[in-house]
Amino acid sequence: MDRDSTRRLTTLTTLMFALQILLGIWTTHHVAAQDTAATSSAGSAGVRGSLVEDRAAKKLLAAGDTRYEAEEITKAVEIWQSVIERYPRSKVRYLAHMRLGDYFLDRDRAFDRARVQFESVAAEDNPDDRQRSEATLKMGVCFYHARNYGKCFQLMRGVIEEFPTSPEVNQAYYYIGLGHFQLAHYSRAIEALERVGTTLSSDKADGNKLEAGKRFFVKIEDADLAVLDPDQGIEVRCESSGGDAETVVCYSVGRNVRLALGSIGSRLGMPKPDNGTLEVKGGDEVRVTYVDQHTAEKRLNVPIVMTVRVVGDGVIAITDGAFEETLKGVVLGKNINLRVADPDRDVSDQTDQLKAIVEIHRLKTEDEIEEELLSAGTGEVTEDGGDAPEVERYKRIDRIEVTLSEAALTDEQRGEVASIDDDTDFADLDDPADSIANELDESVHSGVFHGSVPLIKTLQVIEGDDLLQAIPGDQVRLVYLDQSHSGEGTQELIARAKCLEGNIGGVRVTRAEISDQELRIQTQLKTASAMTKIGNRYKEFGLKHKAKEKYDGALAVCEEIMTDARRLGGRMLEETYVQFWHIYFEMDRLELAASMCQRLQREFPNSGFVDDALLQLGDVARTQKDYRRAIGIYTRLVQMDESLLRGEGQFGIAQAYEQMAIDAGDRGAELMDRAFQEYKKVFDHFPDSGRVGESVAKMAEYYYEREDYDRALDTFDTVLDNHPDAKFLDVILFNYGRCLYRMDRKKEARSKFDQLIGDFPESPLAGDAKQISDTLLQAGF
């Protein structure tokens, strides 16, 4: 790998890591479920449920959430199951499908089962575009994790085109970038990742707010920017009411576009103008000024000003004595340690303070619950969607208001520890004068507040004292009202912990033993899968020795559990076979991989992994040049009507015929014609396949070789316009230029060669394209 390629790959990896932090790779909440029917019956899906059904379904949905939060997963599964079954016409069923999909995607990692749930939400009969965009995105994420990048690209482009103002568009670009990175298409990966953050949703409520401590992004839309070079910066001035002033340089997100983006880090602290970081405090306003050099009204140098308010999203916790680790239990007879992080409550250079409430809650007795239900007109608590009132199972028995003080955090606690190594640029290190100034700065700007309150064990509660009284089993609640945050209104934050007796000090694991045999096998399979994926990453970066170590380790884990898996049989043995075949395939031990695929098909003919096994078995046969056998295997896959990999199988048939034609040399014309027809079948019969773009590209190459340049150009345009993520786009552009050259359209040909050089500088064809382009330029074209 040459120096430019190494630099490009390093830049891309850094960009991906930064974007992952920026996006947070969104998290999902309140997920729990079991595999259910993916779609409602056709007769009921088209009919809108009543408001009564919606209300009942919401209660059932909330009951499932409550069960899940209490770690009663089995019961939660039953409740989630009944939402879809009992209320097939209610719009709430889509939320149930989303919960199921999120569970399978994030926790169970069962991507096929998750995708089925998301498909139900993304259906056109769902009137909620926000749900549809999120579900479509997550369908693409499922395909990404399944390494079906073609289908992933297709769904992500669908999100971008069908829901252009949704917040999912940024994540769609992110996964497109990740997919191209996995395929080693680094230029296209960079292009997609650079577009992350360029789309703001139309309902963005916090566009006029800056969360203290987070990166501040500036977006400029101006038609004049389309004429600028991508590396030409536009300066924007940011001035805080606290006294800081910084310049943000924005850059165009691409060629011939009217959009530019820039960003600057922010932090709580004393203002230090022009130091590259925007120092703010709670209550500040930041004035952002962009000078429009030429307006639509033909006015010159008009300042465009926008003001944003500094806020902070509060985070609270009940912690250990060091105020670092979050606890779910507190010990009677000791202090309760409280932590509130709310950056906008840092309003001065001194130690600021805020107030919070700490409460003790105790479970009500059955008699108390029954009395409340009777007074409300019913005698039972239901979870089946009835109209029974919601009853709070806890009652408050003690309450105290506490004052928390702002803490002076260390650099390590702030996450600002930096190390100096051989690659450190000492020009980037702080100036000694600045270091001295920082040491003399005694102001407190952490935005993190600490406090404690004593907790004693007693049944007798004394109102108005400075102590909290509780007994084992009671619940401690820290309640904080966040009045200024990125949302609207006042947000109530609650942290809970259970009252315990004894000691909850650190626990050291001296021996780990899993008694349940099935659970042990599942754990070992996940371990082997993780080791295989790590080996894949090593292999992608050329670290073959490291990769082999991980593959050997994964193989040893699987061999260790094989005897027990055979004894249990069923799903455990099936998943063990699947893991073996994945490991063998990654190790390029293709004969063993093929043997394991055949064993899976023979012993588990109805397995959901059979189509995947057939595809890899066909790939193995094709790699070994056993083309007839490969075609037979691919044909079996194409004939599986329910398989999502039928398009992949058809593409494999076409590849096999093409390779047979190449190996036949001059006698392969008839086989190449057959390959063309097989590629055309992908386009005609499997339009939703992720292989359509590549198939059309092969068709265009066929037309070019036959000197049918007009049809070749039409096909090239189809690929470039409709399949921007297809493989071999560099080959398409190169052949496009060659077609135009042979048609004596040499100026247009040079533009295509230049486009190849600009879009795919790492392509092996870039050197040839550069020579042809230079020759045409010297000839006056």
C-alpha positions in Angstrom: 0.0 0.0 0.0 1.6 3.3 -1.1 1.9 6.4 1.1 -1.2 8.2 -0.4 -3.4 5.1 0.1 -2.2 4.8 3.7 -2.9 8.5 4.4 -6.4 8.1 2.8 -7.2 5.0 4.9 -6.0 6.7 8.1 -8.1 9.8 7.3 -11.1 7.7 6.6 -10.7 5.7 9.8 -10.4 8.9 11.9 -13.4 10.4 10.1 -15.5 7.3 10.8 -14.5 7.3 14.5 -15.4 11.0 14.9 -18.8 10.5 13.1 -19.5 7.6 15.4 -19.1 9.8 18.4 -21.1 12.6 16.8 -24.0 10.3 15.9 -23.8 8.2 18.9 -24.9 5.5 16.6 -28.4 6.0 17.9 -29.6 4.0 20.9 -33.1 2.5 21.4 -35.0 2.3 24.6 -37.6 0.0 26.1 -37.1 -2.9 23.8 -38.3 -6.4 24.5 -40.1 -9.0 22.5 -40.4 -12.4 20.9 -40.7 -13.3 17.3 -44.3 -12.6 16.2 -46.3 -12.6 13.1 -44.7 -9.9 10.9 -47.7 -8.7 9.2 -51.3 -8.3 10.1 -54.0 -10.0 8.0 -54.9 -8.2 4.8 -58.5 -7.8 5.7 -57.8 -6.0 9.0 -54.6 -4.0 8.1 -56.4 -1.6 5.9 -59.0 -0.7 8.5 -58.2 2.0 11.1 -58.7 0.9 14.7 -60.9 3.0 17.0 -59.7 5.4 19.7 -60.8 2.9 22.3 -58.6 0.2 20.8 -55.7 2.6 20.6 -56.1 3.5 24.2 -56.2 -0.1 25.3 -53.2 -1.0 23.1 -51.2 1.8 24.6 -51.9 0.5 28.1 -50.8 -2.9 27.1 -47.7 -1.5 25.5 -46.9 0.4 28.7 -47.4 -2.8 30.7 -44.8 -4.5 28.5 -42.4 -1.7 29.0 -42.9 -2.0 32.8 -42.2 -5.7 32.7 -39.1 -5.2 30.7 -37.7 -2.5 33.0 -38.2 -5.0 35.9 -36.2 -7.6 33.9 -39.3 -9.8 33.6 -38.5 -10.6 30.0 -40.7 -13.6 29.6 -43.8 -11.8 30.8 -42.9 -8.8 28.7 -42.7 -11.1 25.7 -46.2 -12.3 26.2 -47.5 -8.8 26.6 -45.8 -7.5 23.5 -47.1 -10.5 21.6 -50.6 -9.7 22.5 -50.5 -6.1 21.3 -50.2 -7.2 17.7 -52.5 -10.1 18.1 -55.4 -8.3 19.9 -55.3 -5.0 18.2 -54.3 -5.7 14.5 -56.1 -2.5 13.4 -54.6 -0.1 15.9 -51.8 2.2 15.0 -50.1 1.2 18.2 -49.3 -2.2 16.6 -46.5 -0.4 14.7 -44.9 0.6 18.0 -45.0 -3.0 19.1 -43.3 -4.1 15.8 -40.6 -1.5 16.4 -40.1 -2.8 20.0 -39.7 -6.3 18.6 -37.3 -5.2 15.8 -35.2 -3.2 18.2 -35.0 -6.2 20.6 -33.8 -8.6 17.9 -31.4 -6.0 16.3 -29.8 -4.6 19.4 -30.0 -7.4 22.0 -30.5 -10.7 20.3 -28.6 -9.8 17.2 -31.0 -11.9 15.1 -30.9 -9.6 12.1 -33.4 -11.6 9.9 -36.0 -11.7 12.6 -35.5 -8.0 13.3 -35.8 -7.1 9.7 -39.2 -8.8 9.4 -40.6 -6.6 12.2 -39.3 -3.4 10.6 -40.8 -4.4 7.3 -44.2 -4.3 8.9 -43.6 -0.8 10.1 -42.2 0.5 6.8 -45.2 -0.7 4.9 -47.1 2.0 2.9 -50.3 1.5 4.9 -48.5 3.1 7.9 -49.4 6.8 7.8 -46.6 7.8 10.2 -43.6 8.8 8.0 -41.3 9.2 11.0 -41.9 5.5 11.9 -41.5 4.4 8.3 -38.2 6.3 7.9 -36.8 4.8 11.1 -38.0 1.3 10.2 -36.5 1.5 6.7 -33.2 2.7 8.1 -33.1 -0.2 10.5 -33.9 -2.7 7.8 -30.8 -1.4 6.1 -28.8 -1.8 9.3 -29.9 -5.4 9.5 -28.6 -6.0 6.0 -25.4 -4.2 6.8 -24.7 -6.5 9.8 -25.6 -9.4 7.6 -22.9 -8.1 5.2 -25.4 -7.8 2.4 -24.1 -4.4 1.5 -25.9 -4.1 -1.9 -29.3 -4.4 -0.3 -28.2 -2.1 2.6 -27.2 0.6 0.0 -30.5 0.3 -1.7 -32.6 0.8 1.5 -30.4 3.6 2.7 -30.7 5.5 -0.6 -34.5 4.9 -0.2 -34.4 6.7 3.1 -32.5 9.6 1.6 -34.9 9.9 -1.4 -38.2 9.2 0.2 -37.6 11.0 3.6 -35.2 13.8 2.7 -35.9 15.9 5.9 -35.9 13.0 8.4 -33.1 12.7 11.0 -32.5 9.2 9.7 -30.9 10.7 6.5 -27.6 11.4 8.3 -27.4 7.9 9.6 -28.2 6.5 6.2 -25.2 8.3 4.8 -23.2 6.9 7.7 -24.1 3.3 7.0 -23.5 3.8 3.2 -20.0 5.1 4.2 -19.4 2.1 6.5 -20.5 -0.3 3.8 -18.2 1.1 1.2 -15.4 1.0 3.8 -16.0 -2.7 4.3 -15.8 -3.1 0.5 -12.6 -1.1 0.4 -14.3 1.6 -1.7 -12.5 4.3 0.2 -13.3 7.3 -2.0 -17.0 6.5 -2.0 -16.8 5.9 1.8 -15.3 9.3 2.3 -17.9 10.9 0.1 -20.8 9.4 2.0 -19.3 10.1 5.5 -18.7 13.7 4.6 -22.4 14.1 4.0 -23.2 13.0 7.6 -24.7 16.0 9.4 -25.5 17.9 6.2 -29.3 17.2 6.7 -31.3 18.8 9.4 -34.8 17.5 10.1 -37.7 19.9 9.3 -39.0 19.5 12.8 -35.7 20.2 14.6 -36.7 22.0 17.8 -33.3 22.7 19.2 -31.7 24.4 16.3 -31.4 27.6 18.3 -29.7 25.9 21.2 -26.1 24.9 22.0 -25.5 22.2 24.5 -22.6 23.2 26.6 -19.6 21.0 26.3 -20.7 19.5 22.9 -19.5 20.4 19.5 -21.2 23.4 17.9 -22.0 22.9 14.2 -22.6 25.7 11.7 -24.5 25.1 8.5 -24.5 27.7 5.7 -26.9 27.5 2.7 -26.0 30.1 0.0 -26.3 29.7 -3.8 -23.0 31.6 -4.2 -21.1 28.8 -2.4 -21.6 26.5 -5.5 -18.8 28.3 -7.3 -16.2 27.7 -4.5 -13.6 25.0 -4.5 -14.2 22.3 -1.9 -11.0 23.3 -0.1 -11.9 27.0 0.0 -13.0 28.0 3.5 -15.8 30.4 4.6 -15.2 32.2 7.9 -18.1 32.6 10.4 -17.7 34.5 13.6 -19.1 33.2 16.9 -19.3 35.5 19.9 -20.7 34.5 23.3 -22.3 37.0 25.7 -19.8 35.8 28.3 -16.9 37.4 26.4 -15.5 34.7 24.1 -15.1 35.1 20.3 -14.0 32.4 17.9 -13.8 32.0 14.1 -15.3 28.9 12.6 -14.1 27.9 9.1 -16.8 26.2 7.0 -16.1 24.1 3.9 -18.3 23.0 1.1 -19.7 19.5 1.4 -18.9 18.7 -2.3 -18.6 20.1 -5.8 -21.1 22.5 -7.1 -23.3 22.5 -4.0 -24.7 25.4 -2.1 -24.1 23.9 1.4 -21.1 24.4 3.7 -20.4 23.0 7.1 -18.1 23.9 10.0 -17.8 23.2 13.7 -16.0 24.2 16.8 -15.7 22.5 20.2 -17.3 24.2 23.2 -16.6 23.8 26.9 -17.5 25.4 30.2 -14.8 27.9 31.3 -13.5 31.4 31.4 -13.5 33.0 28.0 -10.2 32.9 26.0 -10.8 34.5 22.6 -9.4 32.9 19.5 -8.0 29.8 21.1 -10.0 27.4 19.0 -12.5 26.5 21.6 -15.8 28.3 22.5 -15.8 28.9 26.3 -19.4 29.4 27.6 -21.4 29.2 30.8 -25.0 28.6 31.7 -27.3 31.3 30.4 -24.9 32.6 27.7 -26.1 33.4 24.2 -23.8 32.9 21.2 -24.1 35.3 18.3 -23.2 33.7 15.0 -22.4 36.0 12.1 -21.9 35.1 8.4 -21.2 37.8 5.8 -23.2 37.2 2.6 -20.9 38.9 0.0 -23.6 39.0 -2.6 -27.3 38.7 -1.9 -30.2 37.9 -4.2 -31.2 41.6 -3.8 -27.7 42.5 -5.2 -26.6 43.9 -1.9 -22.9 43.4 -0.9 -21.4 42.2 2.3 -24.6 41.8 4.3 -24.1 40.2 7.8 -26.5 37.3 8.5 -26.9 36.9 12.2 -28.3 34.1 14.3 -28.4 33.8 18.1 -28.4 30.5 20.0 -28.9 29.9 23.6 -26.5 27.8 25.8 -28.3 24.9 27.5 -27.4 21.6 29.0 -29.2 18.2 29.2 -29.2 17.1 32.8 -28.0 13.6 33.8 -28.5 12.4 37.3 -27.3 9.3 39.3 -27.0 7.8 42.7 -23.3 6.9 43.0 -20.6 5.4 45.0 -18.5 7.4 47.5 -16.2 8.6 44.7 -19.2 10.0 42.7 -18.1 7.9 39.7 -19.9 4.5 39.5 -23.7 4.5 39.3 -25.4 2.3 41.9 -28.8 0.5 41.9 -28.6 -0.1 45.6 -27.8 2.0 48.7 -26.9 0.7 52.2 -28.9 1.6 55.2 -26.8 3.4 57.8 -24.6 5.1 55.2 -24.8 8.3 53.1 -26.5 8.4 49.8 -24.2 10.0 47.3 -25.8 12.1 44.6 -24.5 13.4 41.3 -26.3 15.8 38.9 -24.6 16.8 35.6 -26.3 19.9 34.2 -23.9 22.2 32.3 -26.2 25.2 32.1 -26.3 25.5 35.9 -22.7 26.6 35.8 -23.3 30.3 35.8 -20.3 31.8 37.4 -16.6 31.3 38.1 -17.3 30.3 41.7 -18.7 27.0 43.0 -22.3 27.1 41.9 -25.1 25.2 43.6 -28.4 23.6 42.7 -31.3 21.9 44.5 -32.8 18.5 44.1 -35.2 16.3 45.9 -34.5 12.9 47.5 -37.5 10.7 48.4 -38.1 7.4 50.1 -40.9 5.2 48.6 -42.3 2.0 50.1 -44.4 -0.7 48.4 -48.1 -0.4 49.1 -49.8 -3.4 50.7 -52.3 -5.4 48.8 -55.1 -3.9 50.9 -54.0 -0.4 50.1 -53.9 -1.2 46.3 -57.3 -2.8 46.5 -58.7 0.2 48.3 -57.5 2.5 45.6 -58.9 0.4 42.9 -62.3 0.2 44.6 -62.4 3.9 45.0 -61.7 4.3 41.3 -64.6 2.0 40.4 -62.8 -1.3 39.6 -61.5 -4.3 41.6 -58.6 -5.5 39.7 -55.4 -4.5 38.0 -55.3 -5.6 34.4 -52.6 -5.9 31.7 -54.8 -6.9 28.9 -55.7 -3.5 27.6 -58.8 -2.9 29.7 -59.8 0.5 31.1 -58.5 -0.2 34.6 -56.8 2.9 36.1 -53.0 2.9 36.5 -52.1 2.5 40.2 -48.7 3.6 41.6 -47.5 0.6 43.5 -45.2 2.7 45.7 -46.1 5.4 48.3 -43.9 8.2 49.4 -43.0 8.1 53.1 -40.1 10.6 53.4 -38.8 13.6 51.5 -35.9 16.0 51.8 -34.5 18.9 49.7 -30.8 18.8 49.2 -28.3 21.3 47.9 -25.5 20.0 45.6 -22.3 21.9 45.0 -20.3 22.1 41.8 -17.3 19.9 41.9 -13.8 20.6 40.6 -13.0 17.7 38.4 -9.6 16.4 37.4 -8.5 16.3 33.8 -9.0 12.5 33.9 -12.6 12.9 35.1 -13.2 15.4 32.4 -11.8 12.9 29.8 -9.0 15.3 28.8 -6.0 13.2 29.5 -3.5 13.3 26.6 -0.4 11.2 26.0 2.7 12.1 24.2 4.1 9.5 21.8 6.4 9.4 18.9 3.8 10.8 16.5 2.9 13.8 18.6 3.4 17.1 16.9 4.9 19.3 19.6 3.7 22.4 17.7 0.2 21.4 18.8 1.1 21.3 22.5 0.0 24.1 24.8 2.1 27.2 25.1 4.0 27.3 28.4 2.3 30.7 29.2 -1.1 29.1 28.7 -0.2 26.2 31.0 0.8 28.6 33.7 -2.4 30.6 33.2 -4.4 27.4 33.5 -2.7 26.5 36.7 -3.5 29.9 38.2 -7.1 29.6 37.1 -9.1 28.7 40.3 -12.5 29.0 38.7 -14.8 26.0 38.8 -16.5 25.1 35.5 -17.4 21.5 35.5 -21.2 21.6 35.4 -21.2 18.5 37.7 -22.7 18.8 41.1 -22.2 16.5 44.1 -24.0 16.0 47.4 -24.8 13.5 50.1 -27.6 12.8 52.5 -27.7 10.4 55.5 -29.9 7.3 55.2 -30.8 5.5 58.5 -32.7 2.3 59.2 -35.9 2.9 61.1 -39.6 2.4 60.7 -40.4 5.7 62.3 -40.3 8.6 59.9 -39.6 12.1 61.3 -40.9 14.8 59.1 -38.8 17.9 58.5 -35.4 16.6 59.7 -32.2 16.4 57.7 -32.2 12.6 57.6 -33.9 10.0 55.4 -35.6 7.1 57.2 -36.1 3.7 55.5 -36.2 -0.1 55.8 -34.8 -2.8 53.6 -36.7 -3.0 50.3 -37.7 0.7 50.2 -36.8 2.7 47.1 -34.7 5.9 47.1 -35.6 8.4 44.3 -33.5 11.3 43.3 -35.7 13.9 41.6 -34.3 16.8 39.6 -36.2 19.4 37.5 -34.2 20.4 34.4 -35.7 23.7 33.4 -33.3 24.4 30.5 -32.4 21.7 28.1 -32.4 20.8 24.4 -36.1 20.1 24.4 -39.1 22.1 25.4 -40.6 22.8 28.9 -39.3 21.4 32.2 -38.0 17.9 32.2 -38.3 15.8 35.4 -35.4 13.4 35.8 -35.6 10.5 38.3 -32.9 8.1 39.5 -33.8 5.1 41.6 -32.0 2.7 43.9 -33.1 0.0 46.4 -32.4 0.1 50.1 -30.2 -2.7 51.2 -28.6 -4.1 54.3 -25.0 -5.1 54.6 -22.2 -3.9 52.1 -22.2 -3.4 48.4 -18.5 -3.0 48.0 -16.6 -4.2 44.9 -17.1 -7.7 43.8 -14.2 -9.7 42.4 -14.9 -12.7 40.2 -12.6 -15.6 41.2 -14.2 -18.3 39.1 -16.8 -18.2 36.4 -18.9 -21.3 35.9 -22.2 -21.6 33.9 -24.1 -24.6 35.1 -26.8 -24.6 32.4 -25.4 -26.5 29.4 -27.4 -24.7 26.7 -26.5 -21.3 28.1 -22.8 -22.3 28.2 -23.0 -23.3 24.5 -24.7 -20.1 23.6 -22.0 -18.1 25.4 -19.2 -20.0 23.7 -20.8 -19.5 20.3 -21.0 -15.8 20.9 -17.4 -15.8 22.0 -16.4 -17.7 18.8 -18.4 -15.3 16.7 -16.7 -12.3 18.3 -13.2 -13.8 17.8 -14.1 -14.5 14.1 -15.1 -10.9 13.6 -12.0 -9.6 15.2 -10.0 -11.9 12.9 -11.9 -10.4 9.9 -10.8 -6.9 10.9 -7.1 -8.0 11.2 -7.4 -9.7 7.8 -8.8 -6.5 6.2 -5.8 -4.6 7.4 -3.3 -7.2 6.2 -2.4 -8.6 9.6 -2.7 -12.2 8.6 -0.8 -13.7 11.5 -3.1 -11.9 14.0 -6.1 -13.0 12.0 -5.0 -16.6 12.1 -4.6 -16.5 15.8 -8.2 -15.3 16.3 -9.6 -17.8 13.8 -7.7 -20.7 15.5 -9.0 -19.5 18.9 -12.6 -19.4 17.5 -12.2 -22.9 16.0 -10.9 -24.2 19.4 -13.9 -22.8 21.2 -16.3 -24.5 18.7 -14.5 -27.8 18.9 -14.7 -27.7 22.6 -18.5 -27.5 22.6 -19.2 -29.8 19.7 -19.8 -32.9 21.8 -22.3 -31.1 24.0 -24.0 -29.5 21.0 -24.5 -33.0 19.4 -25.9 -34.3 22.7 -28.4 -31.4 22.8 -29.2 -31.3 19.1 -31.8 -28.9 17.7 -31.0 -25.2 17.5 -27.7 -25.5 19.4 -26.2 -28.0 16.9 -27.5 -26.0 14.0 -25.9 -22.8 15.2 -22.7 -24.6 16.0 -22.6 -25.9 12.3 -23.2 -22.3 11.1 -20.3 -21.0 13.3 -17.9 -23.7 12.0 -18.7 -22.9 8.4 -18.2 -19.2 9.0 -14.8 -19.8 10.5 -13.7 -22.2 7.8 -14.8 -19.8 5.1 -12.9 -16.9 6.6 -9.8 -19.1 6.9 -10.1 -20.0 3.2 -10.4 -23.6 4.1 -13.1 -24.0 1.5 -13.4 -27.7 1.4 -14.2 -27.8 5.1 -16.6 -24.9 4.7 -18.4 -26.7 1.9 -18.5 -29.9 3.9 -20.1 -28.1 6.9 -22.7 -26.4 4.6 -23.6 -29.8 3.2 -24.0 -31.2 6.7 -26.2 -28.3 7.7 -28.4 -28.9 4.7 -28.6 -32.6 5.3 -29.4 -32.5 9.0 -31.5 -29.2 9.0 -33.2 -29.0 5.7 -35.7 -26.4 7.0 -33.1 -24.2 8.6 -33.2 -20.4 8.0 -29.5 -20.6 7.3 -29.8 -23.0 4.3 -30.0 -20.3 1.7 -27.0 -18.6 3.1 -25.2 -22.0 3.2 -26.1 -22.6 -0.4 -24.8 -19.2 -1.5 -21.5 -19.8 0.2 -21.3 -23.4 -1.1 -21.8 -22.1 -4.6 -19.1 -19.4 -4.0 -16.7 -22.2 -2.9 -17.4 -24.3 -6.0 -17.0 -21.2 -8.2 -13.7 -20.3 -6.5 -12.5 -23.8 -7.1 -13.5 -23.5 -10.8 -16.1 -26.2 -10.5 -18.5 -24.0 -12.5 -21.2 -26.6 -13.4 -21.5 -27.6 -9.8 -21.7 -24.0 -8.7 -24.4 -23.2 -11.3 -26.4 -26.2 -10.0 -26.1 -24.9 -6.4 -27.0 -21.4 -7.3 -30.0 -22.6 -9.3 -31.3 -24.4 -6.2 -31.0 -21.1 -4.3 -32.9 -19.2 -7.0 -35.7 -21.8 -6.8 -36.3 -21.1 -3.0 -39.3 -18.8 -3.4 -39.1 -17.4 0.2 -35.4 -16.7 0.2 -34.1 -13.1 0.1 -30.9 -14.3 -1.5 -32.4 -15.4 -4.8 -30.9 -12.4 -6.5 -27.5 -13.3 -5.2 -27.9 -16.8 -6.6 -28.9 -15.5 -10.0 -25.9 -13.2 -10.0 -23.7 -16.1 -9.0 -25.0 -18.1 -12.1 -24.0 -15.1 -14.3 -20.6 -14.9 -12.7 -20.0 -18.6 -13.3 -20.8 -18.4 -17.0 -18.7 -15.3 -17.4 -15.7 -17.0 -15.8 -16.2 -20.1 -18.0 -16.2 -17.8 -21.0 -13.0 -16.1 -19.9 -11.3 -19.5 -19.2 -12.4 -20.7 -22.7 -10.6 -17.8 -24.4 -11.5 -17.4 -28.1 -14.1 -20.2 -27.9 -16.0 -18.5 -25.1 -18.2 -16.2 -27.1 -21.3 -18.3 -26.7 -20.7 -18.6 -23.0 -20.3 -14.8 -22.7 -23.7 -14.4 -24.5 -25.2 -16.7 -21.9 -23.6 -14.7 -19.1 -25.1 -11.5 -20.5 -28.5 -13.2 -20.5 -28.0 -14.3 -16.9 -27.0 -10.8 -15.8 -30.1 -9.4 -17.5 -32.2 -11.8 -15.5 -31.0 -10.1 -12.3 -32.1 -6.8 -13.7 -35.5 -8.1 -15.0 -36.5 -10.6 -12.2 -34.8 -9.3 -9.1 -35.0 -5.5 -9.1 -34.8 -5.4 -5.3 -31.6 -7.3 -5.3 -28.4 -5.5 -4.2 -26.7 -6.9 -7.3 -28.8 -4.9 -9.8 -26.2 -2.2 -10.2 -23.3 -4.6 -10.8 -25.4 -6.6 -13.3 -26.3 -3.6 -15.3 -22.6 -2.6 -15.3 -21.7 -6.1 -16.7 -24.4 -5.6 -19.4 -22.8 -2.3 -20.4 -19.4 -3.9 -20.6 -20.9 -6.5 -22.9 -22.3 -3.9 -25.2 -18.9 -2.1 -25.2 -17.0 -5.3 -26.2 -19.6 -5.8 -29.0 -18.9 -2.1 -30.2 -22.6 -1.3 -29.6 -21.6 2.1 -28.2 -25.0 3.7 -28.2 -26.6 1.0 -26.1 -23.5 0.9 -23.9 -23.8 4.6 -23.2 -27.4 4.3 -22.3 -26.6 1.5 -19.9 -23.7 3.4 -18.4 -26.0 6.3 -17.7 -28.5 4.0 -16.0 -25.8 2.7 -13.7 -24.4 6.1 -12.8 -27.8 7.7 -12.3 -29.7 4.9 -10.5 -27.0 2.8 -8.8 -24.4 5.2 -7.2 -23.2 2.5 -4.8 -22.6 -0.2 -7.5 -19.2 -1.9 -7.6 -16.8 -1.2 -10.5 -18.0 2.4 -11.1 -14.4 3.2 -11.9 -14.5 0.6 -14.6 -17.8 2.1 -15.8 -16.3 5.6 -16.1 -13.2 4.2 -17.8 -15.3 2.3 -20.4 -17.6 5.3 -20.7 -14.7 7.5 -21.7 -13.4 4.8 -24.1 -16.9 4.6 -25.8 -17.0 8.4 -26.2 -13.4 8.4 -27.6 -14.3 5.8 -30.2 -17.4 7.8 -31.1 -15.1 10.8 -31.7 -16.5 12.7 -28.7 -13.1 13.3 -27.3 -13.8 16.3 -25.1 -16.6 14.5 -23.4 -14.4 11.5 -23.1 -11.7 13.5 -21.2 -14.3 14.7 -18.7 -15.2 11.1 -17.9 -11.5 10.2 -17.4 -11.1 13.3 -15.2 -14.2 12.2 -13.2 -12.7 8.8 -12.6 -9.4 10.4 -11.4 -11.3 12.7 -9.0 -13.8 10.2 -7.7 -11.6 7.1 -7.6 -8.0 8.2 -7.1 -7.2 4.8 -5.5 -8.5 2.9 -8.6 -5.9 0.9 -10.5 -7.3 2.5 -13.7 -6.6 6.0 -12.4 -3.1 6.0 -13.8 -4.2 5.0 -17.3 -7.0 7.6 -17.1 -4.5 10.3 -16.2 -2.3 9.5 -19.1 -5.2 9.5 -21.6 -6.6 12.7 -20.1 -3.2 14.5 -20.4 -2.8 13.3 -24.0 -6.3 14.6 -24.9 -5.6 17.9 -23.2 -2.3 18.3 -25.1 -4.3 17.6 -28.3 -6.6 20.5 -27.5 -9.6 18.5 -26.3 
